[in-house]
Amino acid sequence: AYRLCTMKKLPSVLARTLVSGTSGSPGLPDMSEVRNRLRDLVGASTNWRDHVQAMQERKALHTLLAKRQEDLPPRRMKDSYLEVILPLGSQPELREKYLNVHNSVRFGRILEDLDSLGVLICYTHTKQEMQPRSPLSIVTALVDKINLCKKIIYPDCDIKFTGNVSWVGKTSMEVKMHMLQLHDGDYSPVLDATFVMVARDPENKRPAFVNPLLPESPEEEEIFKQGELNKLRRIDFSTASLLKMAPTAEERNIVHDIFLNTLDTRQEGEGEKRISLVIEKRISFRSRKLPPNSVWMEDAKLKGLQICHPQERNIFNRIFGGFLMRKAFELGWATACSYGSSRPFVISVDDIMFQKPVEIGSLLLFSGQVCYTEKNYIQIRVHSEVYDADTREHQTTNIFHFTFVSESEVPRVVPKTYGSMLYLDGKRHFTATMTEV
């Protein structure tokens, strides 16, 4: 059974109010226009050799920052609503960039587009009419959730993205985006995405205030309330992280059962004990046996290296977050494909935290790990880190979580060490994903 299409779409009444007069595909901006608008809003250079001067010029925008959030005019959800077209059907020359070997759309490219659109939506929410350039540096902080309800995205049908700011804090914004594809004259839903963006000063060093959001209807009130609940859920999930708290009693039992089932019991000898002869069976903690139709977790991983060239920079001359997501997804997909020995389909992306920006010229190391399996589902964790060749230090930049479904049942992945927290962490993410099925 595939994932049910439980898209968290805007209610129909709200959707009609957010359209802002747009209908159909004609006249909608495409993804190249999205990136051009972003460069214009920030004043980013198009030539790498000019990037230092361009960032120096942004320092003067400090004076345009609000001292308090109350000084900024509130905005409505429809003020940030955008529709963007990806004309794969009407402009065939675009297809090769998005095409994979299975004659469907590369999901990694969609991740790049969602990241760019999410940033532009936030700039639209915060844009001041009298200021051609924004003093804010808006960057992706977190990909909260991406749920898909289609196995295959077709490469010869137009795609439409829609989205708007759905919740606002002091310096952060939640963005809801939807992707639809044209079939038989109608757009049908493909995925639903929730991103969290943060605003910083022109030099991207300190937090900056953003315009508050003013819900205008009961439907918008409900969406805003859900954004607040999402924030609390993320805090709770972070608080309960296995890096901060011990596993629950149920999780300890799971790992302990796995441990016992992989121990190699053997008779080592006879001897006197407590004045009587007994046959003593000792369990060797060093000798382990793999259960049938299983794979050791340590044998279910792939690694990759990426040299970060200027071509992949964002408007702030760091490595584009969408590019990082694409490379991580492609390694995650390859890991799932290799493990399941068949083509995997992504059904969910969640909890991608951008912990550290990646500088141009960095050596970026990716490690893909199968951390949990169940029937034909594969939970993949991709860890990315930058390596400093001078200091030989490694620093984590991102951790990605992907849920795939394979065409057939896959072997069970088994942690070999008693303290394997990756397995439990993978199970947590998988369980959270499947609760929405």
C-alpha positions, 0 to 999 in steps of 0.5 A: 500500500502506498502513502495516502494522499493526505495533503494539508492543502489550504481550505478551498475558501482560503485558497480562492482568496490567496490566488490574488487574481491569478488563474491557470499557467499563463503569465506565471513566473518560472523558476529562473524568474524566482532566482532572478528576483532573489538576486535583485532583492538582495543585490547579489552579484552574478559574477563570482569575482564581484561577490566580495564587493557585493557583500560589502555594499550590503553592510549599508543596509543595516540602517533599514533594519527594524529595532522592534517587531512592533515597528513593522506593518503586519501582513496577511497570508495572501500578501506572500502568496505566490504561484510559480510554473515549471513548464516541463510540458510546454518547454521541452528544452527544460526536461533534460535538467529534470530527467532521471534514468527512469524517465521521471522527474529528479526529486533532488531538483524539486528540492532545489526549487522548493528551497528557492521558492520558500526564500522568495515567499519570505522576502515577499512577506517582508518586502517594504515598498519603498526599499528596492533591496531588502536589508534581511538575509533570509535563509533556510533553517529547517525542512520540517516535512515534505510528504508526497502522494505520487510515486512518479512525477512525470517529465513531460507535464507542467508543474505548478508550485504554490505557497505562502507564509503560514506562521511568523515568530519574532525572527522566523517564518513557516512556509507552506508550499504545494506542488501540483502537476497538470494532467488532462487539463487539471492540476492534481496534488503531488506533494506538500512541504513545510519549511522554516526560514530565519531572518538575519541582518545584511551580513547574515550574522545576527537575527532580525525582526520580520513583519508579524502575520495577521490571520483574517478568517477562521481558516487562517486562524487554524493554519496559524495555530497549526504553525504554533503547534508545529513549533512546539512539536519541534521543541519537544522532539528536540528535547527528547533527542537521544543525544540529550535523553536516554531511550524510553523503556520501550526503546530499550526493550527493542534494542535489548531484544535485538541484542539477545537475538544476535548473540551466539550461544555455545557450550564452552566446557564443564567445571566445578561450581558451588561444590557440584558439577554443572554444565555451564553455558556461557554467552560470548559477547564478542561472537554475534550471529546475523538473523536470517534475511538481515543485514548488519547496520554497519554494512548498509551505508554509502559515502560520497564527496563533493567539492563546493564550487562557486557554481553552487553558491546562493545569493549570499555566496555560501553553498545553496541549501537546495544543492545540499538537499539534492546531493544528500537525497541522491546519495540517500536514494542510492543507499536505499536502491543498493540495500533493497536491490530495486528502485526505491520511491521517496514518500517523505522528507523530514527534520532537515536542520541546517546547522552550519553554512557551507563555504565555497571551496569546502570539501563536503563529505556525505554518509548515507546509512540505512538505519531502520527497515520495516517490510518494504520501507527503508529509513535513510539517514544522510550525514553531511560534514565539511572537512578542513584540509588545513586543520583536519577537522570535521564539522557537521553541517546537516543531517537528512532523513528520508523515508523510501518505499521499495518495490519488494520487501527488504532485509531487516537492518540490525544494529551490531552494537548494543548502544546503537542509537541510530536504529532508534532514531531512525525508528522514531522518524519512520514512526512519525512519518507513518502516523500520517499514512 
